[in-house]
Amino acid sequence: MFENLIAQPASGLLAEDIAAKRLPPSILFSGPATSGKLTCAIELARVLSCESGGAWTCTCPSCARHKELSHPDLLLIGPKDCALEIRAAAAAFLANRTVPTRYLFVRSLRKLALRFSPALNERDDAKFSKAAPILEDLEERLEELSPSRPIPEDTETLAKTVNAAVELAEKLEGECLWDSVPVAQVRNAAAWARLTPSGKTKVLVVERADRMQESARNAFLKILEEPPSNVVFVLTTSRRGAIMPTILSRVRTYAFLERDKDAVGEVISRVFRGEPSGADNLSSFFYRYLPVPPENISAAAALFADLTLKLAIDSGRRPLPGLRAAVDEVLAGQEIPRAVGPSQIVAMLNKCKPGIVWHLFLSSVAGLMRKALAGGQADARETAAFAAWTASIRKALDAVDVYNVNPVSALELLSVEMRDAC
Ligand SMILES: [Zn+2]
C-alpha cells in the first residue's frame, strides 16, 4: 500500500498503524505544499475500503471506484489551486496515452470536482448553483475519459475532449471554488459522516485545515469530539502552527517532508512523465504549465511597482530609493513598454487566469519589497510604507479570490492605497 507516494516516510508509519489496527479516527498530514499529502489521503481512503489487503494493483470493486475517485465513501473539502496540476496531467496523458497517465488526468479533475459533491450542497448556495451546469459538462467529458472505456484512437478528438475538460475545470475553480471551508459544508460533511458507509470505511479529507474560519472550526471540533464509527477524518496543512490547539489535541500528526531533488525528479518523471531537469521542487515543475511565463509575471510586478512609484512622485511624495533600485534591476534590458496602466498589466497576465497567476503576481510585488529591504537602500520611511503595503496586498488577494472583484479594479485600488502610504 502507498506505493504511489514517493519518498515520504509517513506512508510507512501509516501502513504500520493500519496493520496493527491502531490508526486513530482523526489524523493530520502536516508538511510543505506539493509534498503528497492529498495523494496520501486519497490512497488511505482506498486502502481502508479495500476488500482484499489494499495493494495498489488490487482490482476489487471498491478499489476500482477509488482509483477513479468516484467512491461514495470519500468526501473532500477545502480550497486548493488545482489548475496547473490538471494542465500537467493533461500534457502527460496527451503525450503518453497509457493507463497510468489516463488515471493521472482523470484523478486530477476529480480532485477538483469532488469538492462540489451533492452531499455538501447547501440549498440556495450561489456557488453550488453556478457550479452545477459546469459540473454537468465536466462529468460528460469524464465519462468519455473513464479508464473503463477504451482510449479514443483519434488524437484530434482526444485532444479536443482533454482540452475541453481542462477549460471546464479552470472555469469551475476560478468562478466557484471556495477560498476557505464554509461552516455549512462542515455541517453537511458531519451529516454525511454519520450515515453508514456504502463499503467498509468513510474518509473525509479537509484540505488546508488552517484556513477554517472560527464557526467552521467549532462545527468541526464537535465531530472530532464524538467521531462516528467507521469514519476517518484526514486534515491537511502546510501551517500546523495556525491550527487551533483544541483541534491539534484531537488528531495524530503524520509529518510530510520537503523532498530532495532526486525524489522530486522521480515524481516528475514517474508520475507526470516530465523532464525533471531544472525543477527544484514540484511547484517549479507545475509553473511550466502557467499560461504566462514566470519571468513575465515578475516583469508585470515590476511594471506595477513602477506605476505606483510614478503616482507617488506625481502627487508630491518623496521617492523610495530602495524600491526604485529593485524595480530598475528587474526591468533593465527588457524590451517592454513602460508607463502601462492596470488594464495592460492584467492583459499581460492572461487576465489573471487561472487564479494562481494572481497569487504569483502579488507575491512577486511583495518580493520586490523584500529585495528593496535586502538591498540596503531603503530608509525607515520606506520600510514603514512596505508594512502598510503588505496589508493592502493581502486585501487585494482576497478582493479577487473571495469577493470576485475584477483584477483591474483591484490593482487600481491597490496602487492608490500604496501611493497614499508612501
Ligand atoms: Zn481492493
Residues whose N, C-alpha, C, O or C-beta is under 5 A from the ligand:
A	BS01	ZN	C50 E51 S52 C58 T59 C60 C63
